[in-house]
Amino acid sequence: MNLLNVAVSTHDLEGDRVRLNCGCGSVQPDGWVNADRREYGQDIILDVRDGHACEPYAGMFDVIVANHLLSCFNHHELPGVLTNIRSMLKPDGVLRVLVPDMRAAARAYLCGDTNWFPQGDDMPSVSERYCTYVTWFGESPSIFDASYLGNRLYAGGFTELAGPLQCGQTVLGPKGSGELDDRCRMSLIMEARTA
């Protein structure tokens, strides 16, 4: 039996709406098809850098959420990744993106606000917390503000953008699109679609 068919039939709580939680990691809520490139027991193993791997899912999803996923790719990978993600959306489908908000991080750093950063007490100085946060201990090759994120979304073929958005706020996406929002204080949130 096709794993994707099982995933869609058992996780779709929005009627005929099919929603993909792309880069899910261990966060795998009901009502979503959950995908990641590493094995976490999710519905689909999918590396969005690989266009051929995305082809079986072309035009399948109404909503795709990329929650802190795009920061895992470098500047040169982002247009291809976003093109591949866009290819999996239905016409008028919406991509919801959350990335670390570097403007907010810079403000917290300049104000000396150590409590803004999520790292623990083993990093007592705002400098330590900011410098490790920016690349998340070397795991995130890309950082974003709204302008750069918008530019990358346009480069990936999206033509309509909304944001920055508040946690849970939707403009382009259907109701429930923001239910996976987390790390709200630290996240830049935008939605994109091809009009």
N, C-alpha and C positions, 0 to 999 in steps of 0.2 A: 504494500500500500504506500502511496506517495506521502511522505512525511509532511509536505506543505499542505496537501489537502486535509490531512488530519488536523494540522495546526489551525488552518482557516476555519474549519467546521467547529472545532472545539473552543476557539478563542474569540470568535467574533460576537461581541455582545451588542453591537450597534446596528443590528439588522443586516443590511447588505453592505455595510461599510467594513472594509478590511484595513487594519491598522498594523504597521510594522514598528516595533521598538528596535531600532538599528544600533548595534553596539551595546546590547543589553547587559553584558556581564552577568552578574548573579541576580540582577533586578529583573524579574520575569513575571509581570503581573498578568492576571487573567484578563481576557478581552483584547489581548495583543498577540500578534505573531512575534516571537522574540528571536533575534538573530545576533550572532557575534562571530568573529573569526576564530576565536578560541572556544574550546569545549567547556561549557558551563551547564550542560544538561538542557539547553534551550531547544527551540523548535527547529532552527536552521543554523547550520554553520556556513557563514558567508563572509568573505573578504571583499568589501566594497571597492577596493583598489582594482579588482579583477573584473573587467567588463563582461567576460565570458561567464563568470560565476553568477552575475546578475541577470543574464539573459533569460533564464527560465521564469523569472519573476517580473518580466517586462509588462508594464501597464497594469499591475495587479493591485496596487495599494492606493487607497484614498488618502491616507495620512501616513507619513513616516516621521518618527521622532528620532533625532540624533542628539541625545543628551550627553554632552561633554565627549562627543566622539570626534568632531572635526579637529580638535587640538592635537589629536594623535597623528595627524598627517602634516607633512611639510608643505611649504608654499607651492612647490611645483606639483605635488600630488593632488592638491585640493581641487583644481578644475576637473580632473578626471574622476575623482571620487564623487564630486557633486553631479557630474554628468551621469555617472552610473546610478546614483541614488535617484536622480530625476527620471531616468529610464524606467524605474520600477513603479513610478507613480502613474495613476490613471490620468486621463486628461482632466485638468482642473484640480488634480491632487495637490496636497499641501505638504511641504517639508517644514517641520518645526525644529529649530536649532537652538540648543543651549550650549554656550561656551563660557569659559572663565572670563569675567569682565575685567579687562586690564585697566581701564580708566578708574573703576572703583578700587582696584587693588593699589593703583598709584596714589589715589587720594588717601587711602588708609595708611599707606607707607609715609606719605608726606606729612600726615597729621600725627604720626607715631601711634596709630591705633593697632596694637598687637592683637587685640581681641577680634578684629575683623577676620583675621586669617585662621584657617581651620587646624593648623598644626598644633601640636601639644606643647606642654610646658618645657619639654626638652629643648625648645628653641625660644628662649626668653626674649630675644631682641626682635624689634620690628624689622631690622635689616635681615636677619636670618630667615624670618618667616616670609618676607617679600621675595627674597632672592631664590628661595626654594619653591615658593608658590608659582612664580612666573613660568617655570618650565616643569612644574610638578615633579621635582627631584630628577629632572632629566628625561622624563617620559613624554613631555609635550613639546614637539618641535614648533608649534604655531601658537601665537598669542593673538588676541582679537580685541578690537574696539568696534563700534557699530559701522564705521566707514569701511574698515578693512573687511569685515564680515560681509557687508553688502557688496563690495567689489568682488569677493570670491564667489558669492552666490550668482551674481551676474555672469561671471566668467564660466560658471557651471551650467549656464543656459536658462536660469530663472529670469523671468521678466517682470514679476510683481513682488514687491517686498513689503513687509509690515514690521515695524519695530523701531527701537527697542520696546518690548512688551513687559508688562508686569507678570509676575508668577501667576499662572492659571488663566491669564487674559488671552483670548483668541480674537483675531481679526479676520484672517483668511481661512483658518481651519474651522472645522465643525465643532460643535459643543463636545467637550471631553478631550479635545486635542491637547490640552495643557495638564491633564491629570498626572503625567509622569514628571512634571516639573519638580526639581529639588535643588538644593543648594541655592535657593532663590536670591539670597542676599549677595551671593558671589557670581551670579549668572547673568550674562547678556543673552536675551531671548529675542529671536526673530522668526518670522514665518516667511515662506517663499513659495511661489507657484509660477507656472508658465501660463500666462493669460491667453 
